Amino acid sequence: MKKARPSIGDLAKKLSVSKTAVSIILNGEAQASRFSDKLIKRVRSAAEKSGYHPNQFAQGLRTGRINIIGLMVEDISNPFYASIAKRIEEKVYQNGYKIAYCSTENDKQRGKEFLSMFTTMGVDGCIIAPTRGMEKEIKEMVERGMNVVLFDRKFGNKVTDSVMVDNRGGMYEAVKHLIDRGFTNIGLVALALDKPEKEERVIGYNEAIADHGLTPCVFPLPFREHYLSYVGEIEAFLDKNRQLDAVVFGTNYLGISGLQAISRLELKIPDDLAVVSFDDHDLFRIYKPNITVVAQPIEEIAQTAIDTLLARMQNSEQPSVKNITLPTLLIARNSS
């Protein structure tokens, strides 16, 4: 039969002291309460020998903190989000916190359920890459006092602090890079979660195309959990638009699917079709020819998100919402 975990009451009875004294000592508040070193040592020793561990959530009810930060991303298996999450976890841990992860898979209902979970847990703050349709729930969390920082996507009415990259400018630079190298028929394969004309990367592409008097060719795709499902559609798009001499992919996973589609069509990069992808990836550095990318500053995104959240947690009365935009970096490689 499994042995029951000891409680504070068990320890107090065994040591002939009050439950309040045991709780204060094990919660690290003994010095302020002026307990003797001898009693502190007795309580901690007994707790260690018995295998007692304080209930973190019960502690949170007393202290208002559980030292856990919620992190919500679209897909933790995506290299971009995985890299961000890894760095955020490292930086959070350095500041005495732990992370509770979840992936929405771009599912609004799933995202709302995770927001509810964070609220029920009583996490100290959240870093969220939100799915469309979650604005109301996030606004309500903030109004109830939850500290929240958004990244990758934000809402138009300045609900809370956000850390973004210059998606519009980064895409403009990618298209201009191709134009400067003589390409004139440039297509865009992009993720469109709502209407393509509202997506910052699509806007940046259209602006660059218009500014240089070229004809746009946009192929919007919905989010899907399995990225390989894009390959056939991208292949059909490229096969139908043989006039294209260059293509920009709006995310790294679309870029990877695009490379497979290009291989199926037996097109040579960059002779038949130049390629640029938004977001870097290990594959793009080793693929032959290696792929030109618009790189997002992953380290800076993670650090800025953590710094912004910690500042808000330390002073929740900050009067204004911070909307921080970080620059991207075009890395020219042999595919263009």
C-alpha positions, 0 to 999 in steps of 0.5 A: 500500500502506498504511503501517504505523503506527510502533511504540515499537521503530521510534522507539527504533531511529531515536533510538538509545535504549531502548524503555523510555526512549521509553515512559516519555517518551511516557507522561508520566513523563519528569520523574520518571525524570530524563531530560534536557529535550533527550532528552524533546524529541527523543523527542516530536518524532520521535513527532509527525513519524512519527505515532506514538500510544501504544496506550491499552489497552497503556498501561492494562495498565501503569498500570491506567487507560485513562481511559475510563468505560463508560456503559450505558443502556436506549435512547440515543435516549430523550430522558431517557437521551440528556440524562443521557448528554450531561451525563455525557459533559461531566462525565467529559471535564472530569475527564480521561476519555472515555465508551464508550456502549451501549444494552441495549434492555432485553435482558438478554443484550445487557446482559451482553455489554456488561458483558463488553465493559467488563471486557475493555476494562478501563474505569476505572469504569461508570455503568449503568442495568441491565436486570433479570437482570444482578444476578449479572454486576454483582455479580461485576464489583464483586467483581473490583474494578470501580467501578460506579454504578447509576442509574434502577434498582437491585438489592435486595441493595445490590450497589453504589452507586446514584443514583435518583429518588423514583419512588414519591413522584413518582407519588404527587404526580402522582395527588394533584395530579389529585385536588386538582383534582377528578379522581376516575377516574384511570388509569395507563399504565405500563411494567412490566418484571417484575410491575406491583405491584413497580414503584415508580411503580405502587406510588406510584399505588396508594398515592395511589388507596387513600389517597383511597378511589378505584378503581385502573385500571392498564394495564401495558405491556412494554418495546418498542424502537419506541414508536409500537407502544404507540399502538394499545394505549393507544387501546384501553385508553382507549376501553374505560375511558371513565369515566376523567377523567384518566390518568397516563403512567409514562414520557415515551414512553408519554406521547407515544404516549398523546397520539396515542391521545387525538387518535385518539379525538378527546378534548379535554385536559383537558375530556374527559381530564386528562393527566400524564406522568412525565418531561418532554419538549420536546414536552410544553412546546410541545403545546397544551395543554402537558402537566403532568409529574413532572420528573426532575432530569437535571443532578443525576442526572448530577452525582451519578452522576459524583461518586459514581463518582469518589469510589469510584475514588479510594477503592475501600475505602469501607466502605459502599454509597451509595444516593442518592435525589433528589427529583422536581418536579411541573410543573403545566401546562394539561393538568391 
